[in-house]
Amino acid sequence: MKEFLRTVALQNRRSKEFEDAQLYRELDQKNFDDFEQLWKPMLEARRADFESWEAAAEGDAQDSHWHWAEKAVDASTSMADETYAIECADETQGLMLVTSAAFARLEIQRGREIVYIELIATAPWNRPRLVKKAARYKGVGRALIAEAINLSYQLEFNGRLGLHSLPQSQSWYRDVAQFTDMGYDDEKGMQYFEVTEAQAKAFLAND
């Protein structure tokens, strides 16, 4: 059942003001409908501008094929998986799927439990490279990652986290969030990042 967790602040890029948004655990029909009716048409239209999946990174549209409803239904049957949504202005602004059935690769924490972010996305209208004009909200991804770290603490994983990044997000994880870049993962076909206990504390301190 969808559960309200707390209010988070998102910055409206157009007005420069901060607005209250709602963070939820588990997705419901509204989130599925928003993805299918609002997100998907924009993502697919932008994806059509590029000849390949790799090139679509330039337009921030590489996740146009993700099926959130199916992923959420699968997650609801697993004790290790959780889904999250952020809503603001009566629209779904961000979605995330995580699992606690994962283990660290970084030498200083190798083999220890982590929360792994399976999927994370902000609404297409929040992506400057996708909409080609002033995007709407800033801070959606940061708020979702902060919640994944909070879950890691709740599970007594001390903030440890892992994720694979689409090309357009790699510089943010590396240079802004300052997560550890573990290099290219041939199996996933993406760059892998891991968060140490110290990095988790620093991220939340700057949140």
C-alpha positions in Angstrom: 0.0 0.0 0.0 1.3 3.5 -0.9 2.6 5.2 2.2 3.4 8.9 2.6 6.9 9.3 4.2 7.6 13.0 4.4 7.6 16.4 2.6 10.7 17.3 0.6 11.6 20.6 -1.1 12.1 20.9 -4.8 13.4 24.0 -6.5 11.2 25.4 -9.3 13.8 26.3 -11.9 11.6 28.9 -13.5 10.5 30.8 -10.4 13.7 29.9 -8.4 11.3 29.3 -5.5 11.2 26.1 -3.4 8.0 24.1 -3.4 6.8 21.3 -1.1 6.7 17.8 -2.7 5.5 14.5 -1.2 7.7 11.4 -1.0 5.9 8.1 -1.0 6.9 4.5 -0.5 5.3 2.2 -3.1 3.6 3.3 -6.3 -0.1 3.4 -7.1 -2.3 3.8 -10.2 -1.7 7.6 -10.3 2.0 7.0 -10.7 1.5 4.4 -13.4 -1.0 6.7 -15.2 1.4 9.7 -15.0 4.2 7.6 -16.5 2.1 6.2 -19.3 0.2 9.4 -20.2 2.7 12.2 -19.3 6.2 10.8 -19.2 6.2 8.1 -21.9 5.0 10.3 -24.8 7.7 12.9 -24.1 10.4 10.2 -23.6 9.5 8.4 -26.8 9.3 11.6 -28.9 12.8 12.7 -27.7 14.2 9.2 -28.2 13.0 9.3 -31.8 15.4 12.2 -32.4 18.4 9.8 -32.1 19.5 6.8 -34.2 20.8 4.7 -31.3 20.4 4.1 -27.6 23.9 5.4 -27.0 23.2 8.7 -28.9 20.0 9.2 -26.9 22.2 10.1 -23.9 22.6 13.5 -25.5 18.8 14.1 -25.1 18.6 12.4 -21.7 16.1 9.9 -23.1 17.8 6.6 -22.6 15.1 5.3 -20.2 12.2 5.6 -22.6 11.9 1.8 -22.6 11.5 1.3 -18.8 8.3 -0.3 -17.7 7.5 1.2 -14.3 4.2 -0.6 -13.7 5.7 -4.0 -14.3 8.7 -3.3 -12.2 6.5 -2.0 -9.3 4.3 -5.1 -9.4 7.3 -7.4 -9.3 8.8 -5.3 -6.5 5.6 -5.7 -4.4 6.1 -9.4 -4.3 9.6 -9.2 -3.0 10.6 -8.5 0.6 14.0 -7.1 -0.6 12.6 -4.6 -3.1 11.0 -1.1 -2.5 9.6 1.5 -4.9 9.4 5.3 -4.2 7.7 8.2 -5.9 7.9 12.0 -5.5 4.9 14.1 -6.4 4.6 17.8 -6.7 1.9 20.0 -8.4 -0.3 16.9 -8.6 2.2 15.2 -10.9 4.7 12.4 -10.5 8.1 14.1 -10.5 10.4 11.1 -9.8 10.4 7.3 -9.5 12.9 4.9 -7.9 13.2 1.1 -7.4 15.8 -0.3 -5.0 16.8 -3.7 -3.6 18.5 -4.7 -0.4 19.6 -8.0 -1.8 23.0 -6.8 -3.0 26.6 -6.7 -1.8 29.4 -4.2 -2.0 32.3 -4.5 -4.5 34.6 -1.7 -3.2 37.6 -3.1 -1.4 37.0 -1.3 1.9 33.4 -2.7 2.2 33.5 -5.7 -0.2 30.9 -8.4 0.6 28.9 -6.2 3.0 25.2 -5.5 2.4 24.2 -2.5 0.4 21.0 -0.9 -0.9 21.3 -1.1 -4.7 19.3 1.4 -6.8 17.9 -0.6 -9.7 16.1 2.3 -11.4 15.9 6.0 -10.8 14.4 8.7 -13.0 13.1 12.2 -12.9 10.1 13.3 -15.0 11.1 14.3 -18.6 10.0 17.9 -18.1 12.7 18.2 -15.3 15.5 17.4 -17.7 17.2 20.4 -19.3 18.7 18.4 -22.2 15.4 16.7 -23.0 13.0 19.6 -23.0 15.4 22.0 -24.7 14.0 24.9 -22.6 13.7 25.8 -19.0 13.2 22.5 -17.1 10.7 22.6 -14.2 12.0 21.1 -11.0 15.5 20.6 -9.6 16.4 18.2 -6.7 14.2 15.2 -7.5 17.1 12.8 -8.0 19.0 14.0 -5.0 15.9 13.5 -2.8 15.4 10.0 -4.0 19.0 9.1 -3.5 18.8 10.5 0.0 15.9 8.2 0.7 17.9 5.2 -0.6 20.6 6.1 1.8 18.1 6.5 4.6 16.8 3.0 3.9 20.4 1.7 4.1 20.6 3.2 7.6 17.3 1.7 8.6 18.5 -1.7 7.5 21.7 -1.1 9.5 23.9 -1.0 6.3 25.3 2.3 7.5 24.4 4.2 4.4 26.2 1.9 1.9 24.7 2.1 -1.6 25.4 1.0 -5.1 24.0 1.9 -8.6 24.7 1.8 -12.3 24.6 5.0 -14.2 23.3 6.0 -17.6 26.0 8.0 -19.5 24.2 11.4 -19.0 24.3 11.0 -15.2 27.9 9.8 -14.7 29.5 13.2 -14.1 26.9 14.1 -11.5 27.5 10.9 -9.5 31.2 11.3 -9.8 31.8 15.1 -9.5 28.7 16.4 -7.6 27.6 13.6 -5.4 31.2 12.4 -5.1 30.4 8.7 -5.2 33.2 6.2 -6.0 33.4 5.4 -9.7 34.1 1.6 -10.0 34.5 1.7 -13.8 32.6 0.2 -16.6 30.6 -3.0 -15.8 30.6 -5.2 -18.9 27.7 -7.3 -17.6 25.4 -4.3 -17.2 26.9 -2.2 -20.0 27.0 0.8 -17.7 29.3 2.6 -15.3 29.1 1.3 -11.7 29.2 3.6 -8.6 29.4 2.7 -5.0 28.8 4.8 -1.8 30.8 4.3 1.3 29.6 5.0 4.8 31.6 8.3 4.9 30.3 9.3 1.5 26.7 8.6 2.6 27.1 10.9 5.6 28.6 13.6 3.5 25.8 13.4 1.0 23.1 13.7 3.6 24.9 16.5 5.3 24.8 18.5 2.0 21.2 17.5 1.3 
